């Protein structure tokens, strides 16, 4: 994922799914320690629901 598309994903998370910036920061820090897809990290730590995770992957597929 390029930095530009990464910032678009973060904007989508904040604007469309109302994920708090602090939740996104937690996931970003976790991804540094345990690399993996950001959407999965958000879900694993209970920061998004399964429905939101599906929306994220639908958005990524369409982007």
SULCOR-V364632 format. One record per residue. N is the residue number from 1. RES is the residue in one small letter. PHI is phi as a letter, one per 30 degrees, with the letter a starting at -180 (999 if undefined). OMEGA is omega in radians with two decimals (none if undefined). BURIAL is b if it has 16 or more other ideal C-beta (glycine too) atoms within 10 Angstrom, else e. Layout:
BEGIN
[[N | RES | PHI | OMEGA | BURIAL] [N | RES | PHI | OMEGA | BURIAL]]
END
This chain:
BEGIN
[[1 | x | 999 | -3.12 | e] [2 | x | d | 3.12 | e] [3 | x | e | -3.14 | e] [4 | x | d | 3.14 | e] [5 | x | d | 3.09 | e] [6 | x | d | 3.13 | e] [7 | x | d | 3.07 | e] [8 | x | d | 3.10 | e] [9 | x | d | -3.14 | b] [10 | x | d | 3.09 | b] [11 | x | d | 3.10 | e] [12 | x | e | 3.14 | b] [13 | x | e | -3.10 | b] [14 | x | d | -3.01 | e] [15 | x | d | -3.06 | e] [16 | x | c | -3.08 | e] [17 | x | c | 3.11 | b] [18 | x | h | 3.05 | e] [19 | x | d | -3.07 | b] [20 | x | d | 3.08 | e] [21 | x | e | 3.14 | e] [22 | x | d | 3.08 | e] [23 | x | d | 3.12 | b] [24 | x | d | 3.12 | b] [25 | x | d | 3.10 | e] [26 | x | e | -3.13 | e] [27 | x | d | 3.12 | b] [28 | x | d | 3.11 | e] [29 | x | d | 3.12 | e] [30 | x | d | -3.12 | b] [31 | x | d | 3.06 | e] [32 | x | d | -3.11 | e] [33 | x | d | -3.08 | e] [34 | x | b | -3.04 | e] [35 | x | e | 3.11 | e] [36 | x | a | 3.13 | e] [37 | x | d | -3.12 | e] [38 | x | e | 3.13 | b] [39 | x | e | 3.14 | b] [40 | x | d | 3.11 | e] [41 | x | d | 3.09 | b] [42 | x | e | -3.12 | b] [43 | x | d | -3.12 | b] [44 | x | e | -3.12 | e] [45 | x | c | 3.06 | e] [46 | x | i | -3.10 | e] [47 | x | c | 3.01 | b] [48 | x | b | 3.09 | b] [49 | x | d | 3.09 | e] [50 | x | d | 3.10 | e] [51 | x | d | 3.11 | e] [52 | x | d | 3.10 | b] [53 | x | d | 3.09 | b] [54 | x | d | 3.12 | e] [55 | x | d | 3.13 | b] [56 | x | d | -3.12 | b] [57 | x | d | 3.04 | e] [58 | x | d | 3.13 | e] [59 | x | d | -3.14 | b] [60 | x | d | 3.14 | b] [61 | x | d | -3.10 | e] [62 | x | d | -3.05 | e] [63 | x | d | none | e]]
END
